[in-house]
Amino acid sequence: MEIADFHNLHAGQTCLLVGVGPNLKDTPPEWFDYPSISVNSIYQYQGWRPTYYVGVDERLRVENGAEICKVYKDVPKFFPTPDWDELQGENIYRFMHRQSGNLFIGGQSPRSKESLAKWGITYYRVMGAALQVAMYMGFSTVLMIGIQHKEGAPTAHFWGEDAGAVADQPIEHWMHEYAQWAHGSGMNVLNISADTYVPSDVITRDDWQKWKNA
């Protein structure tokens, strides 16, 4: 397959977008039976694997790239080019990273077949990239879990504290990017995380119990 083969592959379907916050334990991904996209250190999660994986951070590539490719050998992985070109492995699909400019450029929607490979996408954080990959695949509803963003706990993850993480990342970048794609994407983006601090006007909240496996 090529990256263009993923365009509208899941048109009209519901996607589970899995973050790595400490509240993931309250709504674990195995509770939900949908095609899934996850990111970053999710490869450390035991007993569940995402349908797709997105990674964009340079530190992640350098420190964990080889392990990600090994653990997720059979999982389609979406990495930015040219940023991650040095990392090689199976089932890697590279999207063009547009490194400057507005998050959204008129006429160049991530829904277009040309967006990931030709025009490129830009993002502040990995979840912004993952939301655009979900758009490209044609998902109509995105259920987000594992997003907490509690004040004073920027380095907390489901597996513990990340001592090497940048502790003063502006939370405004996360919120602005969430709102951009939650309200301007045409997708129905819902935060069904428990114990979440993302305002409902940034991402609409919903009850996870409505979406849990029967």
Secondary structure, 3 states (H helix, E strand, C coil): CCHHHHCCCCCCCEEEEECCCHHHHHCCHHHCCCCEEEEHHHHHCCCCCCCEEECCCHHHHHHHHHHHHHHCCCCCEEEEECCCCCCCCCCEEEEEECCCCCCCCCCCCCCCCCHHHHHCECCCCHHHHHHHHHHHHCCCEEEEECCCCCCCCCCEECCEECCCCCCCCCHHHHHHHHHHHHHHCCCEEEECCCCCCCCCCCCEECCHHHCCCC
